[in-house]
Amino acid sequence: MAHEHPCSGNLAHEGTILRNVRVAADCVRLEISCPGVAAAVKAGQFVMLRARQGADPFLSRAFSVCDLLFGNGEGAPPTGFTVLILVVGVGTAALAERQPGEKIGILGPLGHPYGLGTPDETMIFVAGGIGAAPFAITTRMLRRRSASQRIVYLVGGRDADHVYLADELAAAGCAVEVATDDGSRGRKGYVTDLLVPHLERAASAPVRVLSCGPNPMFKALHRTVAAARARGLRFECQVSTEETMPCGFGACAGCVVPVATDVTPETPDGYRWAKSCVEGPVFPVEVIRWDLVRSTH
């Protein structure tokens, strides 16, 4: 079909749970041994994980790859990967109970990755809640390319307990700023408010923005980016959507998002529905019709 690409290569894997680490009251980090995924994954891609052995729940769950594991040392090829799991339902609850030594079915890596631009750009990450997940591996990929590239990590959460990866990315040399809804850590307010002064750098130096988080944050980000571009600032901004992905490879159309297109007989309203698992999950912020996107996931 148009606008899609087939899944190619060996994407089905069996991994082994290495560790299950609780990072917040309702969030765990799973460390999974799977050299096949670890060797192929790029920043911003995702995997589909089987919640437990058997067919209940029937559908796998989609997660951004958070970081890589190096069981044989940093100088050797990666041997596994990590994911952050926020418990919100039956599937994520089952995954949060996974124990070391258990086998886990994996499909991936899937989706289009972030475009990482060039080392001369200031890289600005905008993360909301569990949308922080892909920025550990993204930082790793950038640092592998350049130890001196400026990286700014703007992260928001509803409270201090739901601010993820701030300390880890600070240790990797990122400039970290935090916003929380209740003011319990960092600035009280929205993470998109932190972005505005950083975009002013685009007037004199190259800037690139990468984001992941909930749809309300994306809508605010779109408004912030549009206002900056209206002032003549030019920069790339990519978002990684968090739509529900029942299959992960374009079969079910459960993850569609409206993207702008030309007005044609087939698209009389100037948009079409794109499957974010195969065309995304990463999109330029301006191509999605945010006025038509639901506000919750």
C-alpha positions, 0 to 999 in steps of 0.5 A: 500500500502507499505510504507504508513499507514492509517489515523486513529482516529477522524481527522476531526474537526471544529475549531473557529478562535480566533485571526488573528495577522499580524506578517509581511506585508505578514504573519499572525498568526491564533489562532484557538480553537480546543481541539481535535487537540491540545490534540493530536498534536506532534512537527513537525505534520501538519494540513489541513485547509479549506481556507474559507467557501464553495468550492472555493478554493476547496483544503485545505492548509497544515500548520505546527502547530506552537504552542499550546494555553491554554485557561484555563491556562498552567496547564490545557490541551491545547484548541487550536493551532496556525499556521503561514501563509505566503500569496503566493496565493489564498488559503493563502490570504483567510486564512489571511482574516479569522476573530475571531468567524468564523468556520474553517474546520480542518483535523489533526494532520497529518504526522510523528513528529520530533524525540526529542531524549534525554535531554542530546543532544544539540538540534539545530534548523535550520529554513529558512523563514516560516519554523520557524513555527514548532519550537515554539511547538518543544521548548515547548515539549522539555521544558516540558521534561527538563528545562535545555536542551541546545537548539540552534535556527538558523533562516534565512530570506531574510530580518529582516521582514521575521525572525520569532520566534527569540524573542519568542524562545529567551524568552524560553531560546534558544540560537538564531542566525540570518542570513539574505540575505541582512544583515538587521538582524544578519549575512549577508548570509545563515542560514546553515553557522551558523550551521558549528561551532555548529556541532563541538560539536558533537565531544565531546557531543551528538547533534541533528539537526532538520530543516524546510525550503525551498528546496535550504536550505535543499540542503545546509544543506545536504552538510554541514551535509555530510561534518561534517560526513566525518570528523567523527562527528556523529549526527542525522539530520531530515528535515521537507519537505515543499512540496505542499500537496493537500490532506494531507493523501496520496491520491493524490501523489502531495507531493512526494519526492525521497528517496534512496533505494536499487537497485531492479527490482522495483527501478532500479535507487536506489530511490522511490517516497515517499508521504511526507504527510504520510511517512513524512513530517519529514525524515532523511536528508540523505534519500532524493535524493537532487540531484533529488529534485526541487529547488523551491516549 
